Amino acid sequence: MSENFFADYKNYIVIPLEEKKTGKKAFDPADYATFYILTLSLYDSLLTNWKDASKYEIEVEKSIKKVLEDFNRSQNGIYHLQLLELDDTQSYFVLALSCKDKIEKDEANDYIAYIIEKLLSNRFYIGQHWYRVTGERGRIERKLFCFSFKEYTMSDKRVTSSTDGC
């Protein structure tokens, strides 16, 4: 084969879509149909509060922000998560979940369980090493979070329907 065989390779360069994006789109509630307030705590936790996480070499706030940024980027506007509350003296944190499609009340638990257990947990468990802060039962079951949620309705600013998922 000749060394000049790929001499015109520049004509074939296609930049991947992820690389073309020049900044992230700002969150706009009008782009979403359903909103939930999620409260997450560690399943079989070794921590009594988030301050204790430093013993396990985990920076909780930085870790959560990294995971949420990656999650939001990968979901392309289907779901959006935002950190609302994180207190070092507590053992839970609060997220806002926005969903592109309207979710029926009887399907909400399954949707949210799927988002937390399949789309979100592994990013924390492996990506941010949160397996270090779960007990033996949590590691065996490979379950990271217990969660509860309430639907947030923007029209009248009140919260409806509550469910637990632990």
Secondary structure, DSSP 4 states (H G I P E B T S, - for coil): --TTTTTTGGGG----HHHH--SPPPP-GGG-SEEEEEEEEETTBS-SSGGGGGGGT--HHHHHHHHHHHHHHHHTTSEEEEEEEE-TTSSEEEEEEEESS---GGGHHHHHHHIIIIIIHHIIIIIT-GGGGB-HHHHHHT--EEEEEEEEETTTTEEEEEEEE-
